[in-house]
């Protein structure tokens, strides 16, 4: 690795890979093609969570990317793998980047320049506008959930009666203006390294999902602000490699929701979320699958809740 230029800010990139295939190669190629005139790239660390698709065997020959690969023998989960990468990266900023994201040339330097502004010293986290292959802007920012807003989502009231009920995902906002938010999505999640270290990284109790939301909340509790920057863009496929395992994706999301509730809500609020998630929501979801004529969705929903009920019995 080249000697670090101390006259300009530096960034290290952490990518967690699990069977990302061609998406990982496109992501790395976009890092290689990015503009590095004003920012020093100290390293890109790929942590592979026991992929079976040989996605690491045909990586592009990137000349400007100081790449390191960590191969886990088992899938340790997203948060734990991010922490592994962060532990070996030395930089002013850490960028946690999903392998299904493709950067524009200025995605990283423009974000670093914004955070470097002395007037933005209280911002610990920044995210950018993410668009899909059609150019549609993702509704990717969130409020910190309360037990009420989480219950609204569990019961589907934010979808049935959005005029009266809003969940914690900011779906009602078009994401076309830069603003302070509670949370920016972890697909492009830039954090001051000092903040990440002080908060001891992601909580590994979250296998996947909610670990970034939990981190944003802990950062806010420590006095740091988060910023969504709409003038800076990247492509994000969305869903990523978890599309391959939809039932497990739902299971992990539901389990992480319960972990978040236990950690951040009152005992009564956490209990309410647990009961509604375990005993009410499954029937709402299954009814939706039946009414929508989706036998595959019904099977995946049942499989996810079987896993969740088994896990709940194991922790009771």
ABEGO torsion letter per residue (X at the ends): XBBBBAABBBBBBBBBBBGAEAAAAAAAAAAAABBAAABBBAEBBBBBBGBAAGAAAABBBBAABBBBBBBBABBAEAAAAAAAAAAABBBABBBBBBAABBBBAAAAAAAAAAAABAAAAABABBBBBBBBAAGBBBBABBBBBBAAAAAAAAAGAAAABAAABBBABBAABAGABBBBBABBBAABBBBBAAAAAAAGEBBAABABEGAAAAAAAAAAAAGBBBBBBAABBBBBAEGEAAAABAAAAAAAAAAAAAAAAAAABBAAAAAAAAAAAAAAAAAAAAAAAAAAGBAAAAAAAAAAAAAAAAAAAAAX
